[in-house]
Amino acid sequence: MKVVAQNRRATYDYEIIDTFEAGIMLLGHEVKSCRAGNVNLAGSYVSLVTGAPVLKGAKIAKYQYASGIDDYEIGRDRPLLLTKKELSKLESQLLERGVSLIPMKVLAGKHIKIVLGLGKGKKRYDKRQKKKEQDVSRKLRAGEDY
């Protein structure tokens, strides 16, 4: 499957514990728009509404060749499709404090899928420490003195 959109900020802001692959319910022109790469996951999240996962805040642009779609809402809520086993596992893990469900990437093949990451938020000092380690390893690879 081809990666159509990726949420790069997710791995920076969250420590990903587990990942799930879910289907997403889209309209016909949204599928074509996804395959064309017109998806933005920045600022999107997943919440459980009456026990069913819903993708909120993801922006899928209107397909440019679609006609008769004047009242299309770009950031509408889209239901996600998971098995009962995956859903029960998610519900139990989301009860833990500080755990969130974040959309990581959108995959396009025969079906449009979304990869969800179960993650804990990183603190600011964790992010600074990781950046410092990356700088040190980059300097060592380049042969510079540390």
Backbone hydrogen bonds, N-H to C=O, Kabsch-Sander energy under -0.5 kcal/mol:
donor,donor_aa,acceptor,acceptor_aa,energy
2,K,108,A,-2.2
4,V,2,K,-0.6
4,V,106,V,-3.0
5,A,106,V,-1.2
7,N,104,M,-3.5
8,R,6,Q,-1.0
10,A,7,N,-1.0
11,T,7,N,-0.5
12,Y,8,R,-0.7
13,D,9,R,-2.5
14,Y,10,A,-2.2
15,E,120,K,-3.2
16,I,14,Y,-0.8
17,I,118,L,-3.5
18,D,118,L,-1.2
20,F,116,L,-2.7
22,A,20,F,-0.5
22,A,114,I,-2.9
23,G,81,L,-2.0
24,I,112,I,-1.0
25,M,79,P,-2.4
26,L,24,I,-0.7
31,V,27,L,-1.7
32,K,28,G,-1.4
33,S,29,H,-1.9
34,C,30,E,-2.5
35,R,31,V,-2.3
36,A,32,K,-1.4
37,G,34,C,-1.5
38,N,33,S,-2.4
39,V,37,G,-1.0
40,N,59,K,-2.3
44,S,41,L,-2.1
45,Y,56,K,-2.3
46,V,101,L,-1.7
47,S,54,V,-2.1
49,V,47,S,-0.7
49,V,52,A,-2.8
50,T,48,L,-0.6
52,A,49,V,-1.8
54,V,47,S,-2.6
55,L,78,R,-3.2
56,K,45,Y,-3.1
56,K,54,V,-0.5
57,G,75,G,-0.7
59,K,40,N,-2.5
60,I,58,A,-0.6
60,I,74,I,-1.5
61,A,38,N,-2.0
61,A,59,K,-0.6
66,A,63,Y,-1.5
72,Y,69,I,-0.5
74,I,72,Y,-0.6
76,R,73,E,-1.0
78,R,55,L,-2.2
80,L,53,P,-2.4
81,L,23,G,-2.6
82,L,80,L,-0.6
87,L,83,T,-2.5
88,S,84,K,-2.4
89,K,85,K,-1.8
90,L,86,E,-2.4
91,E,87,L,-2.6
92,S,88,S,-1.9
93,Q,89,K,-1.8
94,L,90,L,-2.5
95,L,91,E,-0.8
96,E,93,Q,-0.9
99,V,96,E,-1.3
100,S,119,G,-2.9
102,I,100,S,-0.6
102,I,117,G,-3.0
104,M,115,V,-3.6
105,K,115,V,-1.1
106,V,5,A,-2.5
107,L,113,K,-2.9
108,A,2,K,-2.8
109,G,111,H,-1.4
113,K,107,L,-2.5
113,K,111,H,-0.6
114,I,22,A,-3.0
115,V,105,K,-2.9
116,L,20,F,-3.3
116,L,114,I,-0.6
117,G,102,I,-3.5
118,L,18,D,-3.5
119,G,100,S,-2.6
119,G,117,G,-0.8
120,K,15,E,-2.0
121,G,98,G,-1.0
122,K,13,D,-2.8
127,K,123,K,-1.6
128,R,124,R,-2.0
129,Q,125,Y,-2.2
130,K,126,D,-2.2
131,K,127,K,-2.1
132,K,128,R,-2.2
133,E,129,Q,-2.2
134,Q,130,K,-2.1
135,D,131,K,-2.0
136,V,132,K,-2.1
137,S,133,E,-2.4
138,R,134,Q,-2.1
139,K,135,D,-2.1
140,L,136,V,-2.3
141,R,137,S,-2.1
142,A,138,R,-1.7
143,G,139,K,-0.7
143,G,140,L,-0.5
144,E,139,K,-2.1
